[in-house]
């Protein structure tokens, strides 16, 4: 035995000998479809600071103007992960899409509002009655519009909802084709800046709290749970960075999105940037499902199993205190 040890030591001292090392694993390539809106700040930070790369992921960013479009890309197989608010997720679930929600990445009760033109006869919420109001179908804008009208005693049939894409709203409002729009930031703040005293924004933090979520297809979660965990670790790093260095985080996001830093600064504090799976998500999804079925906005008339739609295991392994949904 002693001779074996001596021989081994001699070999280690030979010129040119090197320590054995395991081959480095190549990064996993994933495509993330996410928005150019402030609710995706954690993804933008994780990309910009290299947190995904630190976790062994080579991310191909796929940018969209709003969450429903990002989710559609995921459903079409063009992305591995996507970010979306709960309303388009709910409509996708009602249509039978095989999705898994792996985490929430932002929440806010101050992101959605009705923005109206005073010079078209709207200065109070009740004056929305009978007016043409732009909204984007299948999004939080549609749900907020109905919730706001109901809260102000205006039945859906007493307003004139006009379907519009988000990038059509400013022109439609400016031309008077609609008197108001139901929208979110950044478009909302840009409208407020553009119209100034000629416009008015109606908020109501009591009627709706939006969640923005990271979503995957069920088959992707089953095949690549490790990639999901790596993505979540990167986002948790981004959450810590945003909390500890808010000024630098805002500057990074503004530069990544090529937006005025002051514009981002106006809306930044509207959002709680936390990676979590909160039980309130299930309640919100079920409430919105009842609304969609009542108004015949979806063909399905059965409540999906939203508990089964959520995939808490990856986040529970990364940040266990952030999971309050029963598993």
ABEGO torsion letter per residue (X at the ends): XAAAAAAAAAAAABBGBBBBBBBBBBBBBBBBBBBABAAAAAAAAAAAAGAAAAAGBBBBBBBBABAAAAAAAAAAGABABBBBBAAAAAAAAAAGBBBBBABBABBBAAABBBBBBAAAGBABAAAABGBBBBBBBGBAAAAAAAAAAAAAGBBAAABBBBBBBAAAAAAAAAAGABABBBBBOAAAAAAAAAAEAABBBBBBAAABBBBBBBBBBAAAAAABAAAAAAAAAAAAAAAAAAAABAAAAAAAAAAAAGBBAAAAAAAAAABBBBBBBBAAAAAAAAAAAAAAAAAGABABABBBBAAAABBAAAAAAABAAABABBX
